[in-house]
Amino acid sequence: MRSSIKIAALSMLAWAAVFPASESLAQTRRMGLKMDDAKYLRLPRKSSNVRLKGAMPASYSIREFLPEIADQGADGTCVGWSAAYYMRTAMEAGKQGLSNQPAKIATTAFSPSWLYGQVKSGLDNGCAEGVFLEDALEVMKTKGTALLSCAPADCDAKYDQCDEKAANYKIADYATLFNPKDKDATPEQRINAIKSALVEGKNAVLIGMMVPPSFIEEATEHWQAAPGESVDNTAGGHAMAIVGYDDSVKGGSFLIANSWGKNWGSNGYTWAKYDDLVRFTRNAYQIFPEPPAKPQPQTITLKGNVDFSIGSGGMAVHSMVYKGIQVTPDQPNSKTEMITYNMSQPYASGTRFKMMISNTKQSYVYILGSDQENRVSALFPYNSEEVVTSAMVPANSTVLMPSANTSFTLDEVKGEDYFVVFISQNELNLDELANKVKKAEGTIVQKAYAALGEEFISPKEIAYESGKIAYEVKGDPKGSVVPILVKIVHQ
């Protein structure tokens, strides 16, 4: 490499060729994102079958909740600025209703330096080496995030005194939005994944972008890649926050909040054309907030429904939805009382089902399948060597299971088959849950209680509907899981 060239990039991508940025850019446009495809792909990915209820708006923005644009200067702290300062601050400002109130938003801003300090290597003096977004998000989930007022931006400072209060500002979870190695995924699918995450979460989407020279040198109010630029020839990895989109801007563009100060782009922002942004973006993350404070007793806190459809994998989701479902209490006089939904007619081996689960509140969804031979299968989230699916379903969304192109199929073992659905406020381990159900004695209801009964919301606190598989929970009852049991007679 030419000795006169200095590299601003701090990305660690074994596969990536490094574009030699100019010396002046190296001094003023630092990055700091480490990337590793294997590390990214091990994270739970949001199910591609989650659909926002209603039509996707033509434009959306959370800019009104963002703090003032900042400049990371000579530090490799883009992860801290994008995740803590922009995303987490916007989440908190939205929660507090601080729309277009910059002074109040400034008092709720979160610290990039504290977050960076939690995940940097022991050999990183100051903030030179950069960090992984994956590590930062895990800290935000398990330890929280410190306020900027407690931990001002200073790479040489230690902020141990902020740890206790940081725990008050945890995120609930996070999920990746697409696989950078999936050659079958279209740009439109990736664009829609980012747009959906923005609207569902009402919060920024974090991205890891391989930055081409034009993004550094030529971005103004708008940016599009220069002719000939490719992901194989970039300045390195950079973490940023996508804070909006508009289908009418340059044929469709995402709004990016960057950490290179107000002299870059248009006061620190730029509109990036949809296709160019997803072409250079390797990683994208949706962040899920912590649940709100305890609600009033009569406030509906959780409401949802489950629908079944029958047919081939390619059929329309809403065609031939089963009606005539009956509700019967299973063992109403026992401690393990649970409402069981019974299909009103039997179905033959080979029958292919799909399931749709809709909810009004951000929840984890887990599904087990069982039969009278005590075989227990973990059905959702779906995990394989290629993908780990996130169990998190955003509020006011519908998830199609198992997928648009696959179906649940009744096998050759006749008798009674069960779908056991757990709608949970907290994250669960599906494999452990399946093993506990399988090892427990008794009926499927008793097995479910043995595995997770202490977490169940009492049936007396859940209003189950009788004409369809639907439920409603009000107030703040004891427990964190709504159990739903569906029985199918298999002939």
C-alpha positions in Angstrom: 0.0 0.0 0.0 1.3 3.5 -0.8 3.0 4.9 2.3 1.7 8.5 1.6 -1.9 7.3 2.1 -3.5 7.2 5.6 -6.7 5.1 6.1 -9.6 6.5 8.0 -11.4 3.2 8.1 -11.4 1.1 11.3 -13.5 -1.7 9.9 -12.2 -5.2 10.3 -13.5 -7.1 7.3 -11.3 -9.8 6.1 -13.1 -9.9 2.8 -13.2 -6.2 2.1 -10.7 -4.3 0.0 -9.9 -1.0 1.6 -10.3 2.2 -0.4 -7.5 4.6 0.3 -9.1 7.8 1.5 -7.3 11.1 1.2 -5.1 12.4 4.0 -7.5 15.3 4.7 -10.5 13.0 4.9 -8.6 10.7 7.2 -8.1 13.5 9.6 -11.7 14.7 9.6 -14.0 11.7 8.8 -13.3 9.0 11.2 -15.4 5.8 11.3 -14.9 3.0 13.8 -17.2 0.1 13.0 -15.8 -3.4 13.2 -17.7 -6.0 11.2 -17.8 -9.8 11.1 -20.4 -11.6 9.0 -20.3 -14.7 11.2 -20.8 -12.7 14.3 -23.7 -10.8 12.7 -25.4 -13.9 11.4 -25.4 -15.6 14.8 -27.8 -13.0 16.0 -31.6 -13.5 15.9 -33.0 -12.2 12.7 -36.5 -10.6 12.6 -38.9 -13.0 10.8 -39.4 -12.0 7.2 -43.0 -12.9 7.7 -43.9 -10.1 10.1 -46.2 -7.6 8.5 -47.3 -4.2 9.7 -51.0 -3.8 10.1 -52.3 -1.4 7.5 -50.6 0.2 4.5 -47.0 1.4 4.7 -47.0 5.2 4.7 -45.3 6.9 1.8 -43.0 8.8 4.2 -42.0 8.5 7.9 -39.5 10.3 10.1 -38.4 10.5 13.8 -36.2 13.6 13.3 -38.4 15.6 15.7 -37.1 13.3 18.6 -33.4 13.5 17.7 -30.7 15.4 19.6 -28.5 18.0 17.9 -26.1 16.6 15.3 -22.7 15.7 16.8 -19.2 15.2 15.5 -17.1 12.2 16.6 -14.0 14.1 15.6 -10.8 12.1 15.5 -12.3 9.2 17.5 -13.5 5.9 16.1 -16.7 6.1 18.1 -19.4 5.9 15.4 -21.1 3.0 17.2 -21.5 5.0 20.4 -22.9 8.0 18.6 -25.3 6.1 16.4 -26.6 3.6 19.0 -26.5 5.6 22.3 -26.6 9.3 21.3 -29.1 9.1 18.3 -31.1 5.8 18.6 -31.4 5.6 22.4 -32.0 9.3 22.8 -34.8 9.2 20.2 -36.4 6.2 21.9 -36.4 8.1 25.2 -37.6 11.4 23.7 -40.4 9.6 21.9 -41.4 7.8 25.1 -41.6 11.2 26.9 -43.4 12.9 24.1 -40.6 15.5 23.5 -41.4 16.2 19.8 -39.4 19.2 18.5 -38.2 20.2 22.0 -34.4 20.3 21.6 -33.6 21.7 25.0 -35.5 18.9 26.8 -34.2 16.3 24.3 -30.7 17.4 25.2 -31.2 16.6 28.9 -32.3 13.1 28.0 -29.4 12.4 25.6 -27.3 9.3 26.1 -23.5 8.9 26.2 -21.5 7.5 23.3 -18.3 7.4 25.4 -19.9 5.2 28.2 -21.2 2.7 25.7 -17.9 2.6 23.7 -16.0 2.1 27.0 -18.1 -0.9 27.8 -17.1 -2.8 24.7 -13.7 -1.6 23.6 -10.7 -3.9 23.9 -8.2 -3.5 26.7 -5.5 -2.5 24.3 -7.6 0.4 22.9 -6.1 3.6 24.3 -8.7 6.3 24.0 -11.1 5.4 21.2 -8.8 4.4 18.3 -9.7 0.8 17.3 -13.5 0.9 16.9 -16.0 -1.7 18.2 -18.7 -4.1 17.0 -22.4 -2.9 16.9 -23.4 -6.4 18.1 -21.4 -6.0 21.3 -22.8 -2.5 22.0 -26.4 -3.6 21.5 -25.9 -6.5 23.9 -24.6 -4.1 26.5 -27.6 -1.9 26.0 -29.9 -4.9 26.5 -28.1 -6.3 29.6 -26.6 -3.3 31.3 -28.5 -0.3 29.9 -27.1 3.0 28.7 -25.7 6.0 30.6 -27.0 9.5 30.2 -24.7 12.0 28.6 -25.1 14.3 31.6 -23.4 11.6 33.7 -20.8 10.5 31.1 -19.8 13.4 28.8 -18.1 12.6 25.5 -14.5 11.9 26.5 -12.5 8.9 25.4 -10.0 9.2 28.2 -12.5 9.2 31.0 -13.8 6.3 33.0 -17.5 6.5 34.0 -18.0 3.6 36.5 -20.2 5.9 38.6 -22.8 5.9 35.8 -23.3 2.1 35.7 -26.0 1.9 38.3 -28.3 4.5 36.7 -27.5 3.1 33.2 -29.4 0.0 34.3 -32.6 2.1 34.3 -32.3 2.6 30.5 -32.1 -0.9 29.0 -33.5 -1.9 25.7 -35.8 -5.0 25.6 -34.1 -6.7 22.6 -32.7 -6.3 19.1 -32.9 -8.2 15.8 -31.1 -8.2 12.5 -33.1 -7.3 9.4 -31.4 -9.2 6.6 -28.6 -11.5 5.6 -25.8 -9.8 3.7 -24.9 -13.1 2.1 -28.4 -13.9 0.8 -28.0 -13.5 -2.9 -31.8 -14.2 -3.4 -32.8 -11.2 -1.3 -33.9 -8.4 -3.6 -33.1 -4.7 -2.9 -36.8 -4.1 -2.5 -37.0 -6.7 0.3 -34.2 -5.0 2.2 -35.7 -1.6 1.6 -39.1 -2.7 2.9 -37.4 -4.4 5.9 -35.8 -1.1 7.0 -39.0 0.9 6.3 -41.1 -1.5 8.3 -38.7 -1.4 11.2 -38.8 2.4 11.3 -42.6 2.5 11.3 -43.2 -0.4 13.7 -40.6 0.7 16.2 -41.1 4.5 15.9 -37.3 4.6 16.3 -34.1 4.7 14.4 -32.7 1.7 12.5 -29.0 1.2 13.1 -26.9 0.2 10.1 -23.3 -0.8 9.3 -22.4 0.6 6.0 -19.4 0.2 3.8 -18.7 3.8 2.9 -17.7 4.7 -0.7 -15.7 7.8 -1.4 -18.6 9.8 -2.7 -20.4 9.5 0.6 -17.5 11.1 2.4 -16.7 13.8 -0.2 -19.9 14.5 -2.1 -22.9 14.0 0.2 -25.0 17.2 0.6 -28.7 17.2 1.2 -28.8 14.1 -1.1 -26.4 11.3 -1.8 -26.2 8.7 -4.4 -23.3 6.5 -5.3 -20.9 7.7 -8.0 -20.7 5.7 -11.2 -18.4 2.8 -10.8 -18.4 2.7 -7.0 -18.8 -0.8 -5.5 -18.8 -2.5 -2.1 -15.4 -4.0 -3.1 -13.7 -0.6 -3.0 -14.7 1.5 0.0 -13.2 3.4 2.9 -14.4 1.0 5.5 -17.2 0.3 7.9 -19.3 3.1 9.5 -22.3 2.9 11.9 -25.1 5.3 11.4 -28.8 5.8 12.3 -31.5 5.8 9.6 -34.2 8.1 11.0 -36.7 8.4 8.2 -37.7 7.7 4.6 -39.6 9.3 1.8 -40.8 7.6 -1.4 -40.9 11.0 -3.2 -37.3 12.1 -2.5 -35.2 11.3 -5.6 -37.4 8.3 -6.3 -37.2 7.1 -2.8 -34.6 7.8 -0.1 -33.6 7.1 3.5 -32.7 10.0 5.9 -29.4 9.3 7.7 -28.2 11.0 10.8 -24.4 11.0 10.8 -21.8 11.8 13.4 -19.5 13.9 11.3 -20.7 17.3 12.4 -23.0 19.8 10.8 -20.5 20.7 8.0 -21.1 17.3 6.4 -24.1 16.6 4.3 -26.9 19.1 5.1 -26.4 20.1 8.7 -25.2 16.5 9.4 -28.0 14.7 7.6 -28.3 13.3 4.1 -31.0 11.6 2.0 -29.6 8.4 0.6 -31.3 6.8 -2.4 -32.9 3.5 -1.4 -31.0 1.2 -3.8 -27.6 2.8 -3.1 -28.1 2.6 0.7 -29.0 -1.1 0.8 -26.3 -1.9 -1.7 -23.6 -0.6 0.6 -25.2 -1.6 3.9 -23.9 -4.9 5.3 -25.8 -4.9 8.6 -29.1 -3.5 9.8 -30.8 -3.8 13.2 -34.2 -3.1 14.7 -34.2 -2.2 18.4 -37.1 -3.0 20.7 -37.9 -0.7 23.7 -38.5 -1.8 27.3 -42.2 -2.1 28.2 -43.8 1.0 29.6 -44.7 1.6 33.2 -47.5 -0.4 34.9 -50.9 0.5 33.2 -54.2 1.4 34.8 -56.4 -1.6 35.8 -58.9 -1.2 33.0 -56.4 -0.4 30.3 -56.1 -3.0 27.6 -52.4 -4.0 27.8 -52.4 -7.0 25.4 -54.7 -8.1 22.7 -54.3 -10.5 19.8 -55.7 -13.3 17.8 -54.6 -16.5 16.0 -55.9 -17.6 12.7 -55.4 -20.8 10.8 -55.6 -21.3 7.0 -55.5 -24.4 4.9 -54.0 -25.0 1.5 -50.7 -25.1 -0.4 -47.7 -23.0 0.6 -48.5 -20.5 -2.1 -52.1 -19.8 -1.3 -53.5 -16.5 -0.1 -53.1 -16.1 3.6 -56.7 -15.1 4.3 -58.4 -17.7 2.2 -60.5 -20.4 3.9 -59.8 -19.3 7.4 -61.3 -21.8 9.8 -64.6 -20.8 11.5 -66.7 -22.6 14.0 -64.0 -23.0 16.6 -65.3 -23.9 20.0 -63.9 -22.9 23.4 -63.9 -25.4 26.2 -62.2 -25.2 29.6 -59.8 -28.1 30.1 -60.0 -29.5 33.6 -61.8 -26.4 35.0 -61.6 -27.7 38.6 -57.9 -28.4 38.6 -55.0 -26.1 39.5 -53.9 -26.2 35.9 -56.9 -24.7 34.3 -56.4 -23.5 30.7 -58.7 -22.7 27.9 -58.4 -25.1 25.0 -59.6 -24.2 21.5 -60.9 -27.3 19.6 -61.2 -27.4 15.8 -64.8 -28.2 15.1 -64.0 -30.9 12.6 -61.2 -33.5 12.2 -58.5 -33.3 9.5 -56.7 -35.9 7.6 -53.0 -36.7 7.3 -51.3 -34.5 4.8 -53.5 -31.5 5.6 -51.3 -28.3 5.3 -51.8 -25.4 7.7 -50.6 -21.9 8.1 -51.0 -19.8 11.2 -51.2 -16.1 11.6 -50.6 -14.4 15.0 -51.6 -10.8 15.5 -50.9 -8.6 18.5 -51.3 -5.1 19.8 -48.2 -5.1 22.0 -44.6 -5.9 21.4 -44.3 -9.5 22.5 -42.1 -12.7 22.2 -44.0 -15.5 20.4 -43.1 -19.2 20.9 -44.9 -22.2 19.4 -44.6 -25.9 20.2 -46.3 -28.8 18.5 -47.2 -32.0 20.2 -49.2 -35.2 19.7 -50.5 -38.2 21.7 -47.2 -40.0 21.3 -45.5 -37.3 23.3 -43.4 -36.0 20.5 -42.7 -32.3 21.0 -41.4 -30.0 18.3 -40.2 -26.5 18.5 -42.0 -24.7 15.7 -41.3 -21.0 16.2 -38.9 -19.2 16.3 -37.3 -21.2 13.5 -33.6 -22.0 13.9 -31.2 -23.6 11.5 -27.6 -23.6 10.5 -28.3 -20.7 8.2 -30.5 -18.5 10.3 -31.7 -17.9 13.9 -35.1 -16.3 13.8 -36.1 -13.7 16.4 -39.1 -14.5 18.6 -39.9 -10.8 19.0 -43.0 -9.6 17.1 -43.5 -5.8 17.0 -46.6 -4.1 18.3 -49.6 -3.9 15.9 -48.1 -6.5 13.6 -49.0 -9.9 12.1 -46.6 -12.8 11.7 -47.3 -15.6 9.2 -46.0 -19.1 10.3 -44.1 -21.1 9.3 -43.5 -18.9 6.2 -45.1 -17.7 3.0 -43.7 -20.7 1.1 -44.0 -23.5 3.7 -46.8 -25.0 5.8 -47.4 -27.1 8.9 -48.4 -30.5 7.7 -50.2 -33.3 9.6 -48.1 -36.4 9.5 -49.2 -40.1 9.4 -49.6 -40.4 13.2 -53.3 -40.1 13.8 -55.0 -38.9 17.0 -54.8 -35.5 18.7 -52.3 -32.9 17.6 -51.7 -29.7 19.6 -50.4 -26.2 18.9 -49.1 -24.6 22.1 -48.6 -20.9 21.7 -46.9 -18.7 24.3 -47.3 -14.9 24.0 -44.6 -13.7 26.4 -43.5 -10.3 27.8 -40.1 -11.8 28.5 -37.6 -13.8 26.4 -37.7 -17.6 26.8 -35.5 -20.4 25.7 -37.6 -22.5 23.2 -35.4 -25.6 23.3 -35.5 -25.7 27.1 -39.2 -25.2 27.0 -39.7 -28.0 24.6 -37.6 -30.4 26.7 -39.5 -29.6 29.8 -42.9 -30.2 28.1 -41.7 -33.5 26.7 -40.3 -34.7 30.1 -43.4 -33.7 32.1 -46.1 -36.2 33.0 -49.9 -35.8 32.4 -52.0 -34.1 29.8 -50.7 -31.4 27.5 -52.1 -28.8 29.8 -50.4 -30.3 32.8 -47.2 -30.5 30.7 -47.4 -26.8 29.8 -47.9 -25.8 33.4 -45.0 -28.0 34.5 -42.8 -26.2 32.0 -43.9 -22.6 32.5 -46.9 -22.4 34.7 -45.5 -20.0 37.2 -45.2 -17.4 34.4 -48.7 -17.9 33.1 -51.3 -15.1 33.5 -54.3 -16.6 35.2 -57.1 -17.6 32.8 -59.4 -15.5 35.1 -57.4 -12.4 34.0 -57.6 -13.2 30.3 -60.7 -12.6 28.2 -60.7 -15.4 25.6 -63.3 -15.0 22.8 -65.5 -17.9 21.9 -66.1 -17.3 18.2 -62.4 -17.2 17.3 -59.0 -17.7 18.8 -58.5 -14.3 20.4 -57.6 -12.9 23.8 -57.5 -9.7 25.7 -55.6 -8.7 28.9 -56.3 -5.6 31.0 -54.3 -3.9 33.6 -51.2 -5.4 35.2 -52.0 -9.0 36.2 -49.5 -11.3 37.8 -47.6 -13.3 35.3 -46.0 -12.6 31.9 -47.3 -15.3 29.5 -50.6 -15.8 27.7 -50.9 -19.5 26.9 -53.0 -20.6 23.9 -53.8 -24.2 23.3 -55.3 -25.4 20.0 -56.4 -29.0 19.5 -56.8 -30.7 16.1 -58.3 -34.1 15.8 -56.1 -35.9 13.3 -57.8 -38.8 11.4 
